Amino acid sequence: TTIENNCEKKSAAESDLNSLLAQNDTDQVTDSGGTTTIDEEIYEKAMEEEYKMFQFRDCPYTEEMGNHMFECIKEYDGFNAHGCFKDSVRLFCPE
């Protein structure tokens, strides 16, 4: 039946997800299914950025921040959304 088929598909999807989650933290799956080691320096830099942004977790996002971000993205021709978000949070949120 359709329900049984959907359950089988779900089980296969969960199996795929579990195998991905079981990979080593320092490995990343490539499009070809292989793995590649993540540069430790890049990983540390990314984690440092995450911790910096975590300090703004309780800051409400305002319309003023949205306008600033919109103008920033326009300035970069539609690119750099993450950078513009970080900039607006740092500018408008007290530490």
N, CA, C and O atoms as a GROMACS GRO file, in nm:
protein
  380
    1THR      N    1   0.083  -0.120   0.000
    1THR     CA    2   0.000   0.000   0.000
    1THR      C    3   0.087   0.125   0.000
    1THR      O    4   0.208   0.118   0.020
    2THR      N    5   0.025   0.236  -0.022
    2THR     CA    6   0.097   0.363  -0.025
    2THR      C    7   0.161   0.394   0.110
    2THR      O    8   0.274   0.442   0.116
    3ILE      N    9   0.088   0.367   0.217
    3ILE     CA   10   0.142   0.395   0.351
    3ILE      C   11   0.266   0.311   0.377
    3ILE      O   12   0.365   0.361   0.429
    4GLU      N   13   0.260   0.181   0.341
    4GLU     CA   14   0.376   0.095   0.362
    4GLU      C   15   0.495   0.142   0.279
    4GLU      O   16   0.608   0.141   0.327
    5ASN      N   17   0.468   0.183   0.154
    5ASN     CA   18   0.576   0.233   0.068
    5ASN      C   19   0.639   0.358   0.128
    5ASN      O   20   0.761   0.373   0.126
    6ASN      N   21   0.557   0.448   0.180
    6ASN     CA   22   0.609   0.570   0.241
    6ASN      C   23   0.692   0.538   0.364
    6ASN      O   24   0.795   0.602   0.388
    7CYS      N   25   0.650   0.440   0.443
    7CYS     CA   26   0.727   0.401   0.561
    7CYS      C   27   0.862   0.344   0.522
    7CYS      O   28   0.963   0.372   0.587
    8GLU      N   29   0.864   0.264   0.414
    8GLU     CA   30   0.992   0.209   0.368
    8GLU      C   31   1.085   0.320   0.322
    8GLU      O   32   1.205   0.317   0.351
    9LYS      N   33   1.030   0.420   0.251
    9LYS     CA   34   1.112   0.532   0.204
    9LYS      C   35   1.166   0.611   0.323
    9LYS      O   36   1.282   0.653   0.324
   10LYS      N   37   1.079   0.631   0.424
   10LYS     CA   38   1.121   0.706   0.542
   10LYS      C   39   1.235   0.633   0.613
   10LYS      O   40   1.331   0.695   0.658
   11SER      N   41   1.222   0.501   0.624
   11SER     CA   42   1.325   0.423   0.690
   11SER      C   43   1.458   0.435   0.616
   11SER      O   44   1.563   0.447   0.680
   12ALA      N   45   1.454   0.431   0.484
   12ALA     CA   46   1.576   0.445   0.404
   12ALA      C   47   1.636   0.583   0.422
   12ALA      O   48   1.758   0.598   0.432
   13ALA      N   49   1.551   0.686   0.427
   13ALA     CA   50   1.600   0.822   0.446
   13ALA      C   51   1.663   0.838   0.583
   13ALA      O   52   1.767   0.903   0.597
   14GLU      N   53   1.601   0.779   0.686
   14GLU     CA   54   1.658   0.786   0.820
   14GLU      C   55   1.792   0.714   0.826
   14GLU      O   56   1.885   0.760   0.893
   15SER      N   57   1.802   0.602   0.756
   15SER     CA   58   1.928   0.528   0.751
   15SER      C   59   2.038   0.612   0.687
   15SER      O   60   2.150   0.617   0.737
   16ASP      N   61   2.004   0.680   0.576
   16ASP     CA   62   2.101   0.768   0.510
   16ASP      C   63   2.143   0.881   0.604
   16ASP      O   64   2.262   0.913   0.613
   17LEU      N   65   2.046   0.941   0.672
   17LEU     CA   66   2.076   1.050   0.764
   17LEU      C   67   2.164   1.002   0.878
   17LEU      O   68   2.261   1.070   0.915
   18ASN      N   69   2.132   0.887   0.933
   18ASN     CA   70   2.212   0.834   1.044
   18ASN      C   71   2.355   0.807   1.000
   18ASN      O   72   2.448   0.830   1.077
   19SER      N   73   2.373   0.759   0.878
   19SER     CA   74   2.510   0.733   0.832
   19SER      C   75   2.586   0.863   0.812
   19SER      O   76   2.706   0.869   0.835
   20LEU      N   77   2.515   0.968   0.770
   20LEU     CA   78   2.581   1.098   0.756
   20LEU      C   79   2.620   1.154   0.892
   20LEU      O   80   2.729   1.209   0.908
   21LEU      N   81   2.530   1.140   0.989
   21LEU     CA   82   2.558   1.194   1.122
   21LEU      C   83   2.669   1.117   1.191
   21LEU      O   84   2.737   1.172   1.278
   22ALA      N   85   2.688   0.992   1.154
   22ALA     CA   86   2.789   0.910   1.220
   22ALA      C   87   2.929   0.941   1.171
   22ALA      O   88   3.026   0.890   1.227
   23GLN      N   89   2.941   1.024   1.068
   23GLN     CA   90   3.074   1.056   1.016
   23GLN      C   91   3.155   1.134   1.118
   23GLN      O   92   3.100   1.202   1.205
   24ASN      N   93   3.283   1.124   1.106
   24ASN     CA   94   3.375   1.196   1.193
   24ASN      C   95   3.351   1.345   1.182
   24ASN      O   96   3.323   1.396   1.074
   25ASP      N   97   3.362   1.418   1.294
   25ASP     CA   98   3.341   1.563   1.294
   25ASP      C   99   3.437   1.637   1.202
   25ASP      O  100   3.406   1.746   1.156
   26THR      N  101   3.552   1.580   1.174
   26THR     CA  102   3.649   1.649   1.090
   26THR      C  103   3.634   1.614   0.943
   26THR      O  104   3.712   1.660   0.861
   27ASP      N  105   3.534   1.532   0.909
   27ASP     CA  106   3.511   1.495   0.770
   27ASP      C  107   3.387   1.564   0.717
   27ASP      O  108   3.295   1.597   0.792
   28GLN      N  109   3.387   1.587   0.586
   28GLN     CA  110   3.273   1.648   0.520
   28GLN      C  111   3.243   1.566   0.396
   28GLN      O  112   3.334   1.531   0.321
   29VAL      N  113   3.114   1.535   0.373
   29VAL     CA  114   3.077   1.456   0.257
   29VAL      C  115   3.082   1.544   0.134
   29VAL      O  116   3.030   1.656   0.134
   30THR      N  117   3.145   1.494   0.028
   30THR     CA  118   3.151   1.567  -0.098
   30THR      C  119   3.036   1.524  -0.186
   30THR      O  120   2.967   1.427  -0.155
   31ASP      N  121   3.013   1.595  -0.298
   31ASP     CA  122   2.906   1.560  -0.390
   31ASP      C  123   2.922   1.418  -0.446
   31ASP      O  124   2.822   1.352  -0.475
   32SER      N  125   3.044   1.372  -0.459
   32SER     CA  126   3.068   1.238  -0.513
   32SER      C  127   3.051   1.129  -0.408
   32SER      O  128   3.066   1.011  -0.438
   33GLY      N  129   3.020   1.167  -0.285
   33GLY     CA  130   2.998   1.070  -0.179
   33GLY      C  131   3.122   1.041  -0.097
   33GLY      O  132   3.113   0.972   0.005
   34GLY      N  133   3.236   1.092  -0.138
   34GLY     CA  134   3.358   1.072  -0.062
   34GLY      C  135   3.364   1.170   0.054
   34GLY      O  136   3.272   1.249   0.074
   35THR      N  137   3.471   1.163   0.129
   35THR     CA  138   3.488   1.258   0.239
   35THR      C  139   3.618   1.333   0.222
   35THR      O  140   3.713   1.284   0.160
   36THR      N  141   3.621   1.451   0.276
   36THR     CA  142   3.742   1.532   0.273
   36THR      C  143   3.761   1.592   0.411
   36THR      O  144   3.664   1.625   0.478
   37THR      N  145   3.883   1.606   0.454
   37THR     CA  146   3.911   1.662   0.586
   37THR      C  147   3.891   1.813   0.582
   37THR      O  148   3.937   1.881   0.490
   38ILE      N  149   3.823   1.865   0.683
   38ILE     CA  150   3.802   2.009   0.694
   38ILE      C  151   3.926   2.070   0.758
   38ILE      O  152   3.978   2.019   0.857
   39ASP      N  153   3.973   2.177   0.700
   39ASP     CA  154   4.090   2.246   0.753
   39ASP      C  155   4.059   2.292   0.896
   39ASP      O  156   3.962   2.364   0.918
   40GLU      N  157   4.141   2.253   0.989
   40GLU     CA  158   4.119   2.284   1.130
   40GLU      C  159   4.116   2.435   1.155
   40GLU      O  160   4.040   2.482   1.239
   41GLU      N  161   4.197   2.510   1.082
   41GLU     CA  162   4.200   2.656   1.097
   41GLU      C  163   4.068   2.719   1.054
   41GLU      O  164   4.018   2.810   1.120
   42ILE      N  165   4.012   2.670   0.945
   42ILE     CA  166   3.883   2.721   0.897
   42ILE      C  167   3.773   2.688   0.998
   42ILE      O  168   3.687   2.771   1.027
   43TYR      N  169   3.778   2.567   1.051
   43TYR     CA  170   3.680   2.524   1.151
   43TYR      C  171   3.686   2.613   1.274
   43TYR      O  172   3.582   2.658   1.324
   44GLU      N  173   3.806   2.638   1.324
   44GLU     CA  174   3.822   2.722   1.443
   44GLU      C  175   3.772   2.864   1.418
   44GLU      O  176   3.708   2.923   1.505
   45LYS      N  177   3.800   2.918   1.301
   45LYS     CA  178   3.755   3.053   1.267
   45LYS      C  179   3.602   3.059   1.262
   45LYS      O  180   3.542   3.154   1.311
   46ALA      N  181   3.540   2.957   1.204
   46ALA     CA  182   3.394   2.953   1.196
   46ALA      C  183   3.333   2.944   1.336
   46ALA      O  184   3.234   3.012   1.365
   47MET      N  185   3.390   2.862   1.421
   47MET     CA  186   3.338   2.849   1.557
   47MET      C  187   3.356   2.980   1.635
   47MET      O  188   3.268   3.017   1.713
   48GLU      N  189   3.465   3.047   1.614
   48GLU     CA  190   3.489   3.176   1.679
   48GLU      C  191   3.382   3.277   1.638
   48GLU      O  192   3.331   3.352   1.721
   49GLU      N  193   3.348   3.278   1.508
   49GLU     CA  194   3.243   3.369   1.460
   49GLU      C  195   3.108   3.334   1.522
   49GLU      O  196   3.032   3.423   1.561
   50GLU      N  197   3.078   3.206   1.533
   50GLU     CA  198   2.952   3.164   1.594
   50GLU      C  199   2.943   3.210   1.739
   50GLU      O  200   2.839   3.259   1.782
   51TYR      N  201   3.051   3.196   1.814
   51TYR     CA  202   3.052   3.242   1.953
   51TYR      C  203   3.036   3.393   1.963
   51TYR      O  204   2.970   3.442   2.055
   52LYS      N  205   3.095   3.467   1.870
   52LYS     CA  206   3.080   3.613   1.870
   52LYS      C  207   2.933   3.651   1.849
   52LYS      O  208   2.881   3.739   1.917
   53MET      N  209   2.868   3.584   1.754
   53MET     CA  210   2.729   3.617   1.725
   53MET      C  211   2.635   3.570   1.836
   53MET      O  212   2.527   3.627   1.854
   54PHE      N  213   2.675   3.468   1.910
   54PHE     CA  214   2.592   3.415   2.018
   54PHE      C  215   2.565   3.520   2.125
   54PHE      O  216   2.462   3.515   2.192
   55GLN      N  217   2.656   3.614   2.142
   55GLN     CA  218   2.636   3.718   2.244
   55GLN      C  219   2.516   3.807   2.212
   55GLN      O  220   2.467   3.878   2.300
   56PHE      N  221   2.470   3.806   2.086
   56PHE     CA  222   2.357   3.889   2.045
   56PHE      C  223   2.226   3.809   2.040
   56PHE      O  224   2.129   3.856   1.982
   57ARG      N  225   2.222   3.692   2.099
   57ARG     CA  226   2.107   3.602   2.087
   57ARG      C  227   1.977   3.662   2.141
   57ARG      O  228   1.869   3.626   2.093
   58ASP      N  229   1.984   3.751   2.238
   58ASP     CA  230   1.864   3.809   2.297
   58ASP      C  231   1.826   3.944   2.237
   58ASP      O  232   1.732   4.008   2.284
   59CYS      N  233   1.898   3.986   2.135
   59CYS     CA  234   1.871   4.116   2.073
   59CYS      C  235   1.759   4.101   1.970
   59CYS      O  236   1.773   4.024   1.874
   60PRO      N  237   1.646   4.172   1.988
   60PRO     CA  238   1.537   4.162   1.890
   60PRO      C  239   1.576   4.229   1.759
   60PRO      O  240   1.638   4.335   1.757
   61TYR      N  241   1.538   4.165   1.649
   61TYR     CA  242   1.567   4.221   1.516
   61TYR      C  243   1.463   4.328   1.486
   61TYR      O  244   1.343   4.300   1.488
   62THR      N  245   1.508   4.450   1.457
   62THR     CA  246   1.417   4.562   1.437
   62THR      C  247   1.408   4.601   1.290
   62THR      O  248   1.488   4.557   1.208
   63GLU      N  249   1.310   4.684   1.259
   63GLU     CA  250   1.294   4.733   1.122
   63GLU      C  251   1.415   4.816   1.081
   63GLU      O  252   1.458   4.812   0.965
   64GLU      N  253   1.469   4.892   1.175
   64GLU     CA  254   1.589   4.972   1.147
   64GLU      C  255   1.706   4.882   1.106
   64GLU      O  256   1.782   4.914   1.015
   65MET      N  257   1.720   4.770   1.174
   65MET     CA  258   1.825   4.674   1.138
   65MET      C  259   1.798   4.616   1.000
   65MET      O  260   1.890   4.598   0.921
   66GLY      N  261   1.673   4.585   0.972
   66GLY     CA  262   1.636   4.531   0.842
   66GLY      C  263   1.666   4.629   0.730
   66GLY      O  264   1.715   4.590   0.624
   67ASN      N  265   1.636   4.757   0.753
   67ASN     CA  266   1.666   4.859   0.652
   67ASN      C  267   1.816   4.870   0.628
   67ASN      O  268   1.860   4.882   0.514
   68HIS      N  269   1.892   4.867   0.736
   68HIS     CA  270   2.038   4.873   0.724
   68HIS      C  271   2.089   4.753   0.643
   68HIS      O  272   2.175   4.768   0.556
   69MET      N  273   2.036   4.635   0.674
   69MET     CA  274   2.078   4.514   0.603
   69MET      C  275   2.039   4.521   0.455
   69MET      O  276   2.117   4.483   0.369
   70PHE      N  277   1.920   4.570   0.426
   70PHE     CA  278   1.874   4.583   0.288
   70PHE      C  279   1.965   4.674   0.208
   70PHE      O  280   2.005   4.641   0.096
   71GLU      N  281   1.999   4.789   0.265
   71GLU     CA  282   2.088   4.883   0.196
   71GLU      C  283   2.227   4.822   0.176
   71GLU      O  284   2.289   4.842   0.072
   72CYS      N  285   2.273   4.748   0.274
   72CYS     CA  286   2.404   4.683   0.264
   72CYS      C  287   2.404   4.581   0.151
   72CYS      O  288   2.499   4.576   0.072
   73ILE      N  289   2.300   4.499   0.143
   73ILE     CA  290   2.293   4.398   0.037
   73ILE      C  291   2.282   4.464  -0.099
   73ILE      O  292   2.342   4.417  -0.196
   74LYS      N  293   2.206   4.574  -0.108
   74LYS     CA  294   2.199   4.648  -0.235
   74LYS      C  295   2.337   4.699  -0.274
   74LYS      O  296   2.374   4.693  -0.392
   75GLU      N  297   2.412   4.748  -0.178
   75GLU     CA  298   2.547   4.800  -0.203
   75GLU      C  299   2.638   4.691  -0.260
   75GLU      O  300   2.727   4.719  -0.340
   76TYR      N  301   2.616   4.567  -0.216
   76TYR     CA  302   2.698   4.455  -0.263
   76TYR      C  303   2.632   4.379  -0.379
   76TYR      O  304   2.666   4.264  -0.406
   77ASP      N  305   2.537   4.443  -0.447
   77ASP     CA  306   2.469   4.385  -0.564
   77ASP      C  307   2.404   4.250  -0.533
   77ASP      O  308   2.410   4.158  -0.614
   78GLY      N  309   2.342   4.239  -0.417
   78GLY     CA  310   2.269   4.118  -0.381
   78GLY      C  311   2.351   4.011  -0.313
   78GLY      O  312   2.299   3.904  -0.281
   79PHE      N  313   2.477   4.038  -0.291
   79PHE     CA  314   2.564   3.940  -0.226
   79PHE      C  315   2.598   3.984  -0.084
   79PHE      O  316   2.563   4.095  -0.043
   80ASN      N  317   2.666   3.899  -0.010
   80ASN     CA  318   2.716   3.929   0.124
   80ASN      C  319   2.605   3.942   0.229
   80ASN      O  320   2.616   4.022   0.322
   81ALA      N  321   2.498   3.865   0.214
   81ALA     CA  322   2.388   3.873   0.311
   81ALA      C  323   2.433   3.838   0.452
   81ALA      O  324   2.391   3.904   0.548
   82HIS      N  325   2.518   3.736   0.466
   82HIS     CA  326   2.564   3.699   0.600
   82HIS      C  327   2.648   3.811   0.662
   82HIS      O  328   2.633   3.843   0.780
   83GLY      N  329   2.734   3.871   0.583
   83GLY     CA  330   2.816   3.981   0.632
   83GLY      C  331   2.731   4.100   0.671
   83GLY      O  332   2.757   4.165   0.772
   84CYS      N  333   2.630   4.129   0.590
   84CYS     CA  334   2.541   4.242   0.620
   84CYS      C  335   2.460   4.216   0.746
   84CYS      O  336   2.437   4.308   0.825
   85PHE      N  337   2.417   4.092   0.766
   85PHE     CA  338   2.343   4.058   0.888
   85PHE      C  339   2.432   4.078   1.010
   85PHE      O  340   2.391   4.141   1.108
   86LYS      N  341   2.553   4.025   1.003
   86LYS     CA  342   2.646   4.041   1.115
   86LYS      C  343   2.673   4.188   1.144
   86LYS      O  344   2.678   4.229   1.260
   87ASP      N  345   2.690   4.266   1.039
   87ASP     CA  346   2.717   4.409   1.054
   87ASP      C  347   2.599   4.479   1.121
   87ASP      O  348   2.619   4.560   1.211
   88SER      N  349   2.477   4.448   1.079
   88SER     CA  350   2.360   4.514   1.138
   88SER      C  351   2.342   4.476   1.284
   88SER      O  352   2.306   4.560   1.367
   89VAL      N  353   2.367   4.350   1.317
   89VAL     CA  354   2.355   4.306   1.457
   89VAL      C  355   2.460   4.376   1.543
   89VAL      O  356   2.429   4.424   1.652
   90ARG      N  357   2.582   4.380   1.495
   90ARG     CA  358   2.689   4.444   1.573
   90ARG      C  359   2.664   4.594   1.589
   90ARG      O  360   2.698   4.652   1.692
   91LEU      N  361   2.605   4.656   1.488
   91LEU     CA  362   2.581   4.800   1.491
   91LEU      C  363   2.465   4.837   1.584
   91LEU      O  364   2.474   4.936   1.657
   92PHE      N  365   2.358   4.758   1.580
   92PHE     CA  366   2.236   4.798   1.652
   92PHE      C  367   2.212   4.726   1.785
   92PHE      O  368   2.123   4.766   1.861
   93CYS      N  369   2.287   4.624   1.814
   93CYS     CA  370   2.265   4.551   1.939
   93CYS      C  371   2.376   4.583   2.039
   93CYS      O  372   2.494   4.573   2.007
   94PRO      N  373   2.338   4.620   2.159
   94PRO     CA  374   2.441   4.642   2.261
   94PRO      C  375   2.502   4.508   2.302
   94PRO      O  376   2.434   4.405   2.299
   95GLU      N  377   2.628   4.510   2.340
   95GLU     CA  378   2.694   4.385   2.381
   95GLU      C  379   2.656   4.347   2.522
   95GLU      O  380   2.702   4.246   2.573
   0.00000   0.00000   0.00000
